[in-house]
Amino acid sequence: MKVVFLGTNGWYDTHAGNTICIYVQSGDRHILLDAGNGLYKADQHIKDDCEVSMFLSHFHLDHTEGLHTLNKFRFRGGLKIYGQPGTREVLGRILAEPFTVPLGRLPFKAEVLELSEGRHELPFIVEARQLLHASRCFGYRFEVDDKVLAYIPDTGVCDNARLLARDADLMIAESALLPGHEDPSWPHLNPESAARIAQDAGARRLALVHFDAFNYPTVDDRFKAVEDIGYPGLMVGVDGMQIAV
């Protein structure tokens, strides 16, 4: 399994990176996690005729604004967009005139499918759980080709985050807040709380992403924030980084 970090910022683009989007490739499977502005780089990696599966966590713009670039792609195997109940209606409003090209007019077949909480058998196994956020947000657990990947986007500390990350080969988690900071009115993780979840869940590796663009204006700020965290396998997500799982 290969994981490519196409966008690692939260909120808005800066010189440190684009907003959140992650590409996962395993065999002939192409998986996209969220659709921030990093999405525009996906065709640098997806070049075959296989189907593309995209999983949206929620509808905040830093997770969906890259959908405006879908009409640049030629996904010859088609695109399936998965999300929480209500995704079809929301995307039908924002992927429409006068804002952008509607899904039905893209140069490839695109379909929106809604997932309830729980375990689903798609071409691979996906578990969806609601996280703790200001807007309803889903996290995902993928079981693909004997590997387990957990995607923990915008959330405060919660049991569902631990459930999704249990014994994962890789946990990808947001880290919007600065070390030591918490805000119950705007639930997000900081580097320490993300590492605690990974440790509690027994995740083997942890990659931090979705660094709030205001809190972390440079990539160096990200690395400084994790200097005192002694979690083995901790990685700082940076745009363009690729890792094997």
Buried (B, 14 or more C-beta within 10 A) or exposed (E): BEBBBBBBBBBBBBEBBBBBBBBBBBEEBBBBBBBBBBBBBBEEBBEEEBBBBBBBBBBBBBBBBBBBBBBEBEBBBBBBBBBBEEBBEBBEEBBBEEEBBBBEEBEBBBEBEEBEEEEBEBEBEBBBBBBBBBEEBBBBBBBBEEBBBBBBBBBBBBEBBBBBBBEBBBBBBBBBBBBEEBEEEEBBBBBBBBBBBBBBBEBBBBBBBBBBBEBBBEBEEBEEBBEEBEBEEBBBBBBEBEBEB
